[in-house]
Structure formats: C-alpha cells, structure tokens
Amino acid sequence: MGFVPQGKTVKREKMDIYDELGVSPIINAAGTYTVLGGSRMSEETLEAMNSAARNFVSLRDFQKAAHQAIAKLTKNEAAYVSNGAAAGLYLAIAACIERKLGKPFYYLTKDQIASCTILMFKAHRNPYDLVIGHLGAAYRELSFPNRIFPPTEADLEYSIDEHTAAIYFASSAWVAPGFLPLDVLVKKAKAKEVPVIVDAAAQLPPVENLWRFSEQGAAITLFSGGKDLRGPQASGLMVGCQELIDRVTAIGFPHYGIGRMLKVGREELAGLYAAIKQYVSMDHHARYAWCEAQIVALQEALDGKGIFTVRRSFPNEAGQPIARAFLEITNPRYTPEYVQDFLLQGKPPIYAYSENLQGIFINPMSLKAGETEIIIKRLQALR
Ligand SMILES: *Cc1c(COP(=O)(O)O)cnc(C)c1O
C-alpha cells in the first residue's frame, strides 16, 4: 500500500483479527472475567471509539467534558475515567495521601508516602489491593477475617490515627466475615475526616450501585469499565466527591509523575462515556428476564435427561442479581473437569466454571443471542 493521506479511508474487507492471528474466539458462559476479555462492547460504543480516534482533540478539554457528563449520568458530584479499576485504586489512594500530607503528590518523597497508612479490614485484603503497597503507603489491618471475635466500632475508633490517609473497603461477594457495614464505617471515618475508598469493580449490576456507595458516604467508588459496564476493557470508572476527584485529575494522565504510566486514550474516554450512557438507560429488567429465559431453555433441554439436574442459582458468584444455571452432574461417568474440558475442546471453545462443585455453571450474563443453543447442542453431544 502506498502513501495514504490521513483521513482518507481505504476500503477493505471486514477483518477478523483472531482469524488472522490464528487464535480462536470463545463463547463465554462464565461471566465478566477479565482473562476472557471482560465483556463485549456494543456497536454504538465501538462507533464512539472510532469517531474519537478519527480526529485530534485537546485531551484535557475532552476529559473535562466527558467527566462532567459521566458524573451527571451516574448522579455523582464528580467522575474520572482511569485505565481500569486497579489503576483507579492507585490514583484514589495517591489522592488521599496528597490530601493527608498537604502537598502535590508529584513533590512527595518515598519516606513521606511511607508515613501514611491505609486502614482496611483484614477480611478485605485481596490481590487487587497490592497496588497500595506499590504506591509506598503502609497497610494497617483491622479485625480478624473470621467469626471468633466480630469487629466492633471500638476497633475502628482506636485504629484510626494521625497517620491514616484513607480507609479501603472491598465490596464483593467473596469477602470473608470480619468487617463492619459500609454505613457504620463511613460514619466513624467522617467524624475523623478520613476518606473511604470503595472498590466495587464488579458490583454492577444493579445499576443503582453507580450512585449508591456515594450516597452512603464513600469519597471515591471504583468500577471496572470492562466488566458489566461494557466499556473498553482497559478502562475504569471513578466516581465521588469533587475535592478528591480534582486531586485525581491533577495526578492522573496526561500529567507527569505516576499519572503518565496510567494512560487513558481519547478512544477509552469516548468508549466508556458511550457505554455508561447506554447502561443507565438500559432496560435492566428485560435483561434479567432474558437471562432467566436462557436458564429455562437449559432446563428444558438438559434437566433429567441422564447427565444433569439443572437448577437456577441466584445471585451469581460476584453477588450480582443475575441468575445462572447450575448443571449438577448426576451421572457418575462424568466429572466437572471432564465436562469443562469437553466444552473447551470443541469449536468454538466454550468457557464454563465449576467453582469446585459437582457440576458446572452456565452464566448467561455475557452470552449473546444464539449461544445458549450452541451450548445446549454441545452438551447434548457429551460422550
Ligand atoms: C476486577 C476487579 C478489579 C480490577 O479491575 P480492572 O478494571 O480490571 O483493573 C479490582 N477489584 C475487584 C474487586 C475486581 O473484581
């Protein structure tokens, strides 16, 4: 191909990049797992990304407009688009440290950062929170991650001290027992003027969670843009109070310092904005009903036909209000591993998880029309 001036398009056949590189697209019957791609963007979102990519723009102006529009759509004071929820946590904690030390983050030394502690229930420790340590702040763990001595308000009272820059709260179905509810935590934190950062990366749906944590008093709440929001996989949403989000904006891309390695392209900004616009206006009940219909279809085709008992399972593994089908294996000839492998080895490969139970889950939340039928056919061919 010779020289093509920018803006002139070359007509070409529709390509399939996976085909070209010899990797197989899969049917995702597992859910919004990052390692499978997170979720699928709508055509409208893809078009928003394309249209942003076609022209130059002042990134700061575009950020300002997109962030304001997203704050409005999500009923929040302020919003920021990061390159993922984990990066959002990094930025949120940096903003809290800056606030605590009263100096722009750019000028803080490692020792100064290390003097700040981030308080969290031990039950909330998880592999995503490692970014806090990489930032250089100290963890301070609170209470026990079990039921022997339930956490008390006194635990909190005496653990918040002059070093506490923020409190981290993990909102997920997988957390261990041993934490106080968010509203109790927020009340105590507010009295001591310590911001609470809520990691709600996978807590959508329900859509109301986009504003619920802020209403409960979270200073910043983090969501993954690439999970159920169906934005670009490399995007994240931060919502919360203006003061801290302003700090995040000053630390984040396109500024020098840590923000520089957390690049958010104009395509991601456009894509996440478009995806959120669709998400808040989507008929979520119609979607839940569609998911229920997939479970009924699986039951009708496979329940009691010699291999499986098919049950509705609710809520799902992330605590989202979307039903899944649990296909309990009742035939001793088959193991969950065998069935999973059988699904994975077919064309196209189908991903389904068993969660160490005597069966497999089919989660309809990431399926598209027609895929349930493919899954049913495959399972009927089980030998
Ligand atoms: C997925 C997830 C993250 C990371 O989100 P990314 O957008 O992939 O960075 C963080 N915390 C929790 C609880 C998650 O489920």
The ligand as an SDF file (V2000), in Angstrom:
LIG
                    3D

 15 15  0  0  0  0  0  0  0  0999 V2000
  -11.9280   -6.8480   38.5040 C   0  0  0  0  0  0  0  0  0  0  0  0
  -11.6250   -6.2480   39.8120 C   0  0  0  0  0  0  0  0  0  0  0  0
  -10.6310   -5.2650   39.9390 C   0  0  0  0  0  0  0  0  0  0  0  0
   -9.7730   -4.8290   38.7850 C   0  0  0  0  0  0  0  0  0  0  0  0
  -10.4900   -4.1620   37.8050 O   0  0  0  0  0  0  0  0  0  0  0  0
   -9.7650   -3.7170   36.4410 P   0  0  0  0  0  0  0  0  0  0  0  0
  -10.7440   -2.8050   35.7880 O   0  0  0  0  0  0  0  0  0  0  0  0
   -9.5280   -4.9730   35.6690 O   0  0  0  0  0  0  0  0  0  0  0  0
   -8.4910   -3.0400   36.8070 O   0  0  0  0  0  0  0  0  0  0  0  0
  -10.4200   -4.7090   41.1870 C   0  0  0  0  0  0  0  0  0  0  0  0
  -11.1340   -5.0920   42.2560 N   0  0  0  0  0  0  0  0  0  0  0  0
  -12.0910   -6.0320   42.1790 C   0  0  0  0  0  0  0  0  0  0  0  0
  -12.8760   -6.3850   43.4020 C   0  0  0  0  0  0  0  0  0  0  0  0
  -12.3790   -6.6470   40.9550 C   0  0  0  0  0  0  0  0  0  0  0  0
  -13.3280   -7.5770   40.8660 O   0  0  0  0  0  0  0  0  0  0  0  0
  1  2  1  0
  2  3  1  0
  2 14  2  0
  3  4  1  0
  3 10  2  0
  4  5  1  0
  5  6  1  0
  6  7  2  0
  6  8  1  0
  6  9  1  0
 10 11  1  0
 11 12  2  0
 12 13  1  0
 12 14  1  0
 14 15  1  0
M  END
$$$$
